[in-house]
Amino acid sequence: MQTLVIGGSRGIGWELAKLYAAAGDMVIVTGRKAPDEPSATIAFRELDLSPADWSTKLSALLKDTGQVDRLVYAPGYYQEGTVTDLSKAEILDMIQVCGIGFTRLCHACHVKLTSRLAQSRAYRVPEHL
Ligand SMILES: NC(=O)c1ccc[n+]([C@@H]2O[C@H](COP(=O)([O-])OP(=O)(O)OC[C@H]3O[C@@H](n4cnc5c(N)ncnc54)[C@H](OP(=O)(O)O)[C@@H]3O)[C@@H](O)[C@H]2O)c1
């Protein structure tokens, strides 16, 4: 089994990555910075989802990756306070990472997914998003 955890370099994604690795999966995690905890069984690939055009890096990652049996999307950040505490830039960053990022990943990744159900239910979105 090959598991790809987007936003898996720390937090919930990293904890899931460790569980899947312990179960015998080949695991790749992504993030902007490498995980703080070293791991011999989990590979890290840098992928920053904030810039508008990160699809080139994603394409390179998927090219190297081969099939994806399990796909986890866990990037983002826990925001203290309420929505009124957020600046416009923070709101746009969150939408980019958690919303558009997820949709674009499904679009780019669905042909790599081994599950037919996942393939048939993956989103198709216009390239300009
Ligand atoms: N923790 C909770 O109790 C909780 C509850 C409900 C929902 N959530 C949601 O679950 C998600 C993950 O939460 P968490 O607590 O695991 O957060 P976390 O510990 O901060 O981990 C977030 C992960 O996303 C990556 N990431 C953040 N911004 C990124 C960006 N711009 N581009 C690429 N990767 C990025 C981080 O790596 P880098 O920093 O290296 O990029 C890290 O791997 C968030 O969306 C959060 O709102 C969390």
The ligand as a MOL file (V3000), in Angstrom:
LIG
                    3D

  0  0  0     0  0            999 V3000
M  V30 BEGIN CTAB
M  V30 COUNTS 48 52 0 0 0
M  V30 BEGIN ATOM
M  V30 1 N -5.9240 20.0530 15.6730 0
M  V30 2 C -7.2470 20.0680 15.8060 0
M  V30 3 O -7.8110 19.8960 16.9010 0
M  V30 4 C -8.1310 20.2600 14.5770 0
M  V30 5 C -9.5180 20.1120 14.7090 0
M  V30 6 C -10.3330 20.2680 13.5800 0
M  V30 7 C -9.7600 20.5840 12.3520 0
M  V30 8 N -8.4290 20.7400 12.2700 0 CHG=1
M  V30 9 C -7.8840 21.0860 10.9570 0
M  V30 10 O -7.0240 20.0410 10.4980 0
M  V30 11 C -5.9560 20.6280 9.7330 0
M  V30 12 C -4.6070 20.1880 10.3360 0
M  V30 13 O -4.5690 20.5910 11.7040 0
M  V30 14 P -3.3080 20.2460 12.6070 0
M  V30 15 O -3.7080 20.5010 13.9980 0
M  V30 16 O -2.7910 18.8750 12.2330 0 CHG=-1
M  V30 17 O -2.2980 21.3940 12.1280 0
M  V30 18 P -0.6890 21.4430 12.2000 0
M  V30 19 O -0.1750 20.6490 13.3420 0
M  V30 20 O -0.3420 22.8880 12.1140 0
M  V30 21 O -0.2450 20.7030 10.8500 0
M  V30 22 C -0.6380 21.2420 9.6100 0
M  V30 23 C 0.0690 20.5290 8.4580 0
M  V30 24 O -0.2420 21.2610 7.2730 0
M  V30 25 C 0.9820 21.7380 6.6710 0
M  V30 26 N 0.7280 23.0450 6.0830 0
M  V30 27 C 0.2600 24.1660 6.7130 0
M  V30 28 N 0.1930 25.1850 5.8580 0
M  V30 29 C 0.6350 24.7060 4.6560 0
M  V30 30 C 0.8130 25.2950 3.3700 0
M  V30 31 N 0.5590 26.5750 3.1450 0
M  V30 32 N 1.2780 24.5100 2.3800 0
M  V30 33 C 1.5730 23.2310 2.5970 0
M  V30 34 N 1.4370 22.5960 3.7660 0
M  V30 35 C 0.9650 23.3480 4.8040 0
M  V30 36 C 1.9890 21.7690 7.8270 0
M  V30 37 O 3.3310 21.6650 7.4100 0
M  V30 38 P 4.2730 22.9810 7.2030 0
M  V30 39 O 3.9720 23.9310 8.3120 0
M  V30 40 O 5.6700 22.4360 7.1850 0
M  V30 41 O 3.8880 23.5010 5.8640 0
M  V30 42 C 1.5910 20.5070 8.5750 0
M  V30 43 O 2.0970 19.3540 7.9470 0
M  V30 44 C -6.1650 22.1590 9.7850 0
M  V30 45 O -6.8480 22.5560 8.6080 0
M  V30 46 C -7.0380 22.3530 11.0160 0
M  V30 47 O -7.8130 23.5290 10.9410 0
M  V30 48 C -7.5960 20.5860 13.3430 0
M  V30 END ATOM
M  V30 BEGIN BOND
M  V30 1 1 1 2
M  V30 2 2 2 3
M  V30 3 1 2 4
M  V30 4 1 4 5
M  V30 5 2 4 48
M  V30 6 2 5 6
M  V30 7 1 6 7
M  V30 8 2 7 8
M  V30 9 1 8 9
M  V30 10 1 8 48
M  V30 11 1 9 10
M  V30 12 1 9 46
M  V30 13 1 10 11
M  V30 14 1 11 12
M  V30 15 1 11 44
M  V30 16 1 12 13
M  V30 17 1 13 14
M  V30 18 2 14 15
M  V30 19 1 14 16
M  V30 20 1 14 17
M  V30 21 1 17 18
M  V30 22 2 18 19
M  V30 23 1 18 20
M  V30 24 1 18 21
M  V30 25 1 21 22
M  V30 26 1 22 23
M  V30 27 1 23 24
M  V30 28 1 23 42
M  V30 29 1 24 25
M  V30 30 1 25 26
M  V30 31 1 25 36
M  V30 32 1 26 27
M  V30 33 1 26 35
M  V30 34 2 27 28
M  V30 35 1 28 29
M  V30 36 1 29 30
M  V30 37 2 29 35
M  V30 38 1 30 31
M  V30 39 2 30 32
M  V30 40 1 32 33
M  V30 41 2 33 34
M  V30 42 1 34 35
M  V30 43 1 36 37
M  V30 44 1 36 42
M  V30 45 1 37 38
M  V30 46 2 38 39
M  V30 47 1 38 40
M  V30 48 1 38 41
M  V30 49 1 42 43
M  V30 50 1 44 45
M  V30 51 1 44 46
M  V30 52 1 46 47
M  V30 END BOND
M  V30 END CTAB
M  END
